[in-house]
């Protein structure tokens, strides 16, 4: 078979494929609406439910140091209020990046809350929440995602700075310990994914 014959066959095959592509049916309006609705689903709110804790989990929850938590959380809120973009507007989009890097770059480009400088829950990536880059979330790091952003919902401490109310701190801690399946007082990526989805476990 000559080169010319081969070229003709390949060209004919390419034209046939192109013609098939033109006759593809348009996506139906109902499936497009369903896709759009799925993409706009609100982020799960962990503060909207009660969490049944087993005796073992409750014991860990009771040992929780709420003062240390408040101090760590306040430090993170101050850091967030002062930061511009934690990662990357200056990153080269053509550089080799991990999936985490790409997700963070996209989320970092989205608008933040005008009064707190915090991201919306749906734009809070693992990289954004893991403030000390140890690949796990403490209760305070988790609370950045879990607690509502409204600064008026917080109560001032002795220095007049906003802090979590007792109810906010308790609800965040309850949900944290509920999803801390291995009991190490940190959330792994898998455990946080469960929290983000609002998965249910037996007590």
VENZI-V548768 format. One record per backbone hydrogen bond with DSSP energy under -1.0 kcal/mol. NH is the residue of the N-H (numbers start at 1). CO is the residue of the C=O. If there is no record, write none. Layout:
BEGIN
NH,CO ; NH,CO
END
This chain:
BEGIN
6,2 ; 7,3 ; 8,4 ; 9,5 ; 10,6 ; 11,7 ; 12,8 ; 13,9 ; 14,10 ; 15,11 ; 16,12 ; 17,13 ; 18,14 ; 19,15 ; 20,16 ; 21,17 ; 22,18 ; 24,21 ; 32,28 ; 33,29 ; 34,30 ; 35,31 ; 36,32 ; 37,33 ; 38,34 ; 39,35 ; 40,36 ; 41,38 ; 48,45 ; 58,54 ; 59,55 ; 60,56 ; 61,57 ; 62,58 ; 63,59 ; 64,61 ; 66,64 ; 69,65 ; 70,66 ; 71,67 ; 72,68 ; 73,69 ; 74,70 ; 75,71 ; 76,72 ; 77,73 ; 78,74 ; 79,75 ; 80,76 ; 81,77 ; 82,78 ; 83,79 ; 91,88 ; 95,92 ; 102,98 ; 103,99 ; 104,100 ; 105,101 ; 106,102 ; 107,103 ; 108,104 ; 110,107 ; 113,118 ; 117,113 ; 123,120 ; 124,121 ; 125,123 ; 129,125 ; 130,126 ; 131,129 ; 133,130 ; 137,187 ; 142,138 ; 143,139 ; 145,142 ; 146,142 ; 147,143 ; 153,150 ; 154,151 ; 155,163 ; 157,161 ; 160,157 ; 163,155 ; 169,165 ; 170,166 ; 171,167 ; 172,168 ; 173,169 ; 174,170 ; 175,171 ; 176,172 ; 177,173 ; 178,174 ; 179,175 ; 181,179 ; 183,180 ; 187,137 ; 192,188 ; 193,189 ; 194,190 ; 195,191 ; 196,192 ; 197,193 ; 199,194
END
